Amino acid sequence: MIKKVVCGMALLSGLLWGGPSAMADGRVLIMVPQDEELVKVGLDLAVRHPSLLVSYRLGAQQTASLKGWTGTEWVYVSVANFLAGDFFREGPDEAIIVESNLPFPEALIPDASWCERVAKITTDDVRSVVHLAGRALHFEYRDWKWFSERYRLPMAKLNPSQSGIRWYNRRLGDVIGSQMSRNYEDDENWVVLRAAEPAVALEEEVVEPVVVEDEAVEMIDTNVIDVTDVLVEQPINPLEEEPPSAQIVEPAGELPAL
């Protein structure tokens, strides 16, 4: 029996390369401060890409209050339930945290047990947030155009990197404008907090054919699974139908209605 060492290839679809364009198209948790403009951005991002949306407000002495968006309303989420990932029906593959004017507490970063990759946007500038999040969510031309019209920002300013835009969608003015206005400040505001773990080397056994009565009979793997009858699970609301009872940290005052 011959053993051959086969190096397992890592599916580097997350944050391993560092830039926002390396993010995957899987389930994404978006966390935004309880600020009117940034909550609007979060809701709009969730419209263009299926996302789990949580807004947060930081208080004194390392306290926080959280709200989750069910698709129709905001519900309170306790910090304990959030940290355990209990309020998700199906956890996210990665998280994008938009930082407020206060540093985002390390204790509130999604746990690795239910969210493998985490990145942070360290600015609350709406244009920069849309640009970085759009690149991470692999926005296409129609997405950029939608945000450009909604936020009344020229395409070249909103998406100076021209990410996700095909050559036939580009106008000469946009190309020239993007080259003139492009700077790398946005990239500096993208911080990887946790990247995907690289794959380890795996051992795979290669079995030689077995000779029986001088006739070579190749061993056949009989572990064949018929997947034709496997049903595809229908997407469901990622939040619990019953909202969490209350947040464990009482806010200093009444939370604004979002």
N, C-alpha and C positions, 0 to 999 in steps of 0.2 A: 504494500500500500504506500503510495507516494503522497506526501503532504506538500502542498504548495501554499505559500503565504501570499494572501491577496490583500492589498491595502484597500480598506473601505474608503470610498470617496465621500467626502463631506458634502452635504447639500448646503452650500453656502448661500442660502437665499435670505439670510437675515442681515445682521449688522456686522458680520465678520470683517468686511472690508472698510467699515467705518463711515462711508458716505451715505447720505439719505437715499440715493438712487439704488443702493444695494438691498433695500428692504423688500420683503416679499409681498405677495398679494393675498396672503391668508387673513385670518381673523386678527383685527387690530383693535387694541384698547387705546382710546384717545382720552387723555386727562387734561382738562383746561381749568384755569382759575374761574371762580364765580364772578366774572367780569362780563358786562353786557356784550361788548364787542367780541371777546374771545369765546364766549358761549355761542354767539351767533356763528363764528367761524367753525366751532366744533360741530354744531348742528348741520352746517353746510357740508362739512367734510363727510359726515355720516350719511348725508343724502347721496353724495357722489361715490362713496365706497362703503360697503357694509362694515359697520364699526360698532364697537361697544363704547358708549360715551359716558364719562363720569366727570362731574364738575367738583371742584374742591375749594374750600376756604380754610386758610391757615389762621390760627388764633395764637394767643399768648401761651407761653410755657409749653411749646410743642404740641398744641392741640390742633385738631382739624375736624371739619365736618364735610361729609360727602353726600352727593346726590347722583343717582343713576337715571339715565334717560331710557324709558321703556319703549319709546317710539310714539307715545301719545302723551306722556306726562312724566314729571320728575318725581322720584321717590327717594326717601332717605335711605342711606346705606350706612350701617355701623362700620366703624374702622376695623373692628374685629372680624366682621364678615368679609370685608374687602381684603384684608391681609391673608385670610384663609382661602379666598377665592370662592366662598360659599354662595355668593349671590349670582354667579354665572351658571347658566345651564351648560354652556360649553365654553371653556376658557380660551383666551386669545393666544395667538402664536407670538405676538410681539406687542409692545406698548410704546406709544409716543406721548411723552409728558411735556406740556407747554408750561414753562416756569413763569411765575408771576414776579412781582417786584421783590418778593421774599424768596430766599433759597428754598428749594423743594427739599423737605426732610428725607433723609436716607431711610428712616424707618417706614416711610409710606411708599417706597418703591415696590412695585409688584413682585411677589415672591417667585423665585425660580421654579418652584414646584408646579406652578400653573401658568407661568409666562416666561418663555425661554429668553427672549431678547428684549432689551429696553433701551430706548434712546430719549434724549431730552433736548428740547428747543429752549435755549437760554435767552430768549427775547420775547417781549409781548407785542412787538410791532406786527400789525396785522399782515402787511405785505410779506414780511419775512416768514411768518408762520405759515401762510398759505403756500409760499414757494417751497419751503423745506418739506412740509407735510405732503404737498402735491407730488414732489419728486419721490418721497418715500412710498406713497400709495400708487405710484406709476400712472399718474394722470396722463391722459391722452389729449389731443387737441381740443376735442369737444368739452372736456373738463376745464381746461385753462380758459377757453372762450367763455364758458358759463361763469366762472369766477371773475373774469375780466369785466364782463357786463354787469354782474351783480355788485361788484365793489368799485366799479367805475375807474379801473386802473388799466392803462395800456398793457397789451400783452407783453411787450418787450420789457416793461418794468416789473410786471407781476412774475414773469418767468424768464429772467435774463439768461438763464442757462439753456433755454430752448429745449428743456427736457420733455420728451414724449411727443415732440412735434415733428412730423414728417416734412421732407423737403417740399412736397407739393402743397403743404398747408402754410408755408412761410411766404410772407410778403417781403419785398425788398426793404421796405421801411422798418418792418419788425426786426429783420436780420441786422440792419445797420444800427437800429436803436439798441438792440440787445448787446451788440459789440461795444457800443459807446457807454452804456450804462452798467455793464457787467462789473461786478466786484465780488470779492470772495468773503465779504463780511458775513453773508448768510451761512456759508459753510462753517465759519468759525462758531456760529451759534448752534451747531449740531454736535451734540456730545453723546458718545456711546457709553452707556452705563453698564450694560451687560451684553456680550456678544454670544453667538452660537458656539457651542463646544465643538472643536474639531473632531472628526471621526478617528477612532483608533484602528490599528491594524487588526484584521480579522483572519483567522485561520480557516481555510476551506479544504476539506478532504476531497482528494480526487481518487476515485476508486478505479483500479485497473480492471479490464474485462476478465471474467472468470472462465477458465477453460474446463469444459465438461466433455469427457469421452472424445478428446482431441478436436472437439468442435468449439470454436470461440463463440461464447454467448455473452453479449454485452449486458451488464446489469441495467435494469430499467427502473427508474424511480416511479413507484406506484402511488406516491402521495400526490395525486392530482386532484385539485379542488375545482369543482364546477362552479364558476362564479356567475353563470348566466341568470341564476335565480336570486341573486343578491339584490335586495331592494336598496335604492339610494334614499338615505334619510332626508326628509324634507326639512328645509331651514325653519327654525323656530326662533321665537323671541329669546335673545340671550339672557334676559333678566328674568328673575323669578316672577311668576304671576302675582304672588302675594308679596307686597313690598316689605322690606325689613322693618322691624318694629320701630326702631329709633336709632339715631347715632349714639355711640357711647360717650362722645364728648359733647357736652352742651355748649353751643355757641354763646358768645358774649351777648348777643342780641338777636332779635328776630331776623332770620335769613330772608334776603330779598327774593321775591317770586321771580323765577326764571322763565 
